[in-house]
């Protein structure tokens, strides 16, 4: 999948769901640093808040993102092309 598709998906996730009261949308940055390697990615998330009781909610969330940096480790170029994720919070 091309980086243009990731950017379009981020844009749609941030603006399409923000009008609905039970929808949650956001944009974030994720980074990984270990030993001599450092990678970064931006992502957009879209979730839906479900009320289970008066004091308990579930928020299933879908994330999609793309890498914004690369690094070299032991002579090998390392980068994040894309990322996908699902969580329930």
Protein Blocks (a to p, Z undefined) as FASTA:
>chain_A
ZZklmmmmmmmmmmmmmmpmkbccddddddddehjaccddddddddddddfbfkbccddd
ddddddfbdcdeehiacddfbdcddddZZ
